[in-house]
Amino acid sequence: MPVPVITIDGPSGTGKGTIAELLSDRLGWRCLDSGALYRVLGLAAERRGVSLDEADALAEVAAELPVAFVSGRVLLNDEDVSDAIRTEQAGTAASRVAVHPPVRDALLQRQRAMACPPGLVADGRDMGTVVFPSAPLKIFLDASAEVRADRRYKQLKGKGLDANLCALVEDIRARDARDRSRSVAPLCAAEDAVVVDSTAMSIEEVLDRILKEVRRVFPELVP
Ligand code: DC
């Protein structure tokens, strides 16, 4: 029996990560935050002095990346880098390393290996198109760039960090453009994905909408 997988793809700032965590908790499934892999790779490369443009050198780092996900924390070589990988700079570095085909190949099996019983919720950009193309339920979560930037702005301010709304909108647009236009595994909805636009929705409303789809595809899982 194949392990059931639910994929949640979409651009940054749509709440994918939060939704993937809430959903995996609800189902008792594992959760794959594939963006964290690219973020950790960007950090590891910068620390080792590997240029973010050198595909082969980056793929070597990716193949041996000592990353672990433990109790909601992200470890690189046993160092907790959960906060270090969440900066805007780390997001941009992740988006830059992610354009290289050898890097994506090097991370592919590691992502597929996360699919263990009873099931997996996988969050990213190419979960439904490339990594788990036969997943029985694929969600593509979208929202306007302005709303995504505003959510990020509030998140940063809430943490007491400096933030500039206009700069965030620009960053989000630039990252979307790079993620959507790259030659391999570009950000796009799989043909069989359910597209959910969360622009005017709260996290609870998005979760309810997705649970409706989960009930449709896996009626035995959600009462
Ligand atoms: O989801 P995130 O914001 O943490 O992802 C950071 C970057 O990593 C994103 O801009 C593009 C890249 N990424 C990717 O190319 N493929 C994935 N499956 C996940 C993330």
Residues whose N, C-alpha, C, O or C-beta is under 5 A from the ligand:
A	BS01	DC	S12 S34 G35 A36 Y38 G91 A94 S95 A98 D123 G124 R125 D126 R175 D179
